[in-house]
Amino acid sequence: NESQPFYGIHQPGIVTPRPAAGLVAAFDVLARDRGELERLLKILTERAAFLMKGGEVPQIDPKFPPLDSGILGPVIPPDNLTVTVGVGASLFDDRYGLKEYKPKQLQRMKRFPNDALQKDLCHGDLVIQFCSNTPDTNIHALRDILKNTPDLLVMRWKQEGTVPVMPPHSPKAKESARNFLGFRDGSANPDSSNDELMKQIVWVQKGRGEPEWAENGSYMAVRIIRNFVERWDRTPLQEQEAIFGRRKDSGAPFDGKTEADVPDYAADPEGKVTPLDSHIRLANPRDATAHQHLILRRPFNYSNGVTKSGQLDMGLLFIAFQADLEKGFITVQNRLNGEPLEEYIKPVGGGYFYVLPGVKDEQDYYARALL
Ligand code: HEM
């Protein structure tokens, strides 16, 4: 029942090891002016700090609604919860006079060729990512925030997801969790415990031409990607493996033995070993400029029920962080456009957000330097 640190120059929930349960909720902001926006961000700071630390809920006069939903009991366990707050491009329209402070690359997510975006699953003025050991803890935190911001936030959409997490002492702890297509997901992810690497790939640093307030934040790309699992389960194994460019059992590349092995594309220019149109080769051709396009993926698997046509509504709650949205997610997704995997996936929602810099101490609050 661990507690993750809330205060710091970066927000938690990005390089924090991914726990078993994730929830992304996007909101419209109702604040009528900049003062009210500031009030919202102060409330969010106060609630996130409390929820991540946990503790006893004060009991009040039973003539009033209790302060807490009670779904975790009278004492809130921290349960590894992280709360991560980001803002969408729409927050920087004329409403709050913040136009000139918009992070340079923050934009409304545009449709990619294979997308079937549903309006009610896209975009938002504000996003909150909750991650913890259990879905209940995430829902509890979301309900707490909704209860405390009724006049300031209205929810647009939410998506929950889970991933199998091995106990740290297990021999399997180092293996990447599998997604709902049965493949290990995360094998080639950059190492999020490497601070220097994260400065290059994830955190917005000075000298990138971003507004000063935005320093130490990050761009977040969220995509709700449906998987056609019934069709996938009737696809031959060799075809599945060719689509990704990795072995299904071990997660190894075709010219390697283990998941951690790095494919050698220079030795395979025609794609006889790893197909040129495989997911991993398109996503990262490992050429001279590859380092500029690295992203940190932190996805969850989702399972929502049954579609109107009687199919499982499940897929990937894809979440990626990067210091450069254009060179990161947008470039990688453009390279993936037309990939053979598209026959089995359909992006239906999501958005682009800017994760605010961290809250440094108890005097600080989200976006203080912006407001
Ligand atoms: C790698 C699955 C969507 C970017 C992989 C791997 C799998 C996978 C199994 C190989 C193991 C690994 O390195 O993690 C999926 C599935 C998706 C999906 C099932 C959709 C349902 C995306 C999207 C992007 C993306 C939308 C970004 C636009 C990457 C990258 C790699 C990767 C950058 C690592 C390539 C490398 O460095 O070798 N994905 N992915 N994926 N994927 Fe995806």
Boltz pocket constraint, residues with backbone or C-beta under 6 A from the ligand:
constraints:
  - pocket:
      binder: B
      contacts: [[A, 179], [A, 181], [A, 183], [A, 184], [A, 185], [A, 186], [A, 187], [A, 188], [A, 189], [A, 223], [A, 225], [A, 226], [A, 227], [A, 244], [A, 246], [A, 251], [A, 279], [A, 280], [A, 281], [A, 283], [A, 284], [A, 293], [A, 295], [A, 315], [A, 316], [A, 318], [A, 329], [A, 332], [A, 333], [A, 336], [A, 345]]
      max_distance: 6.0
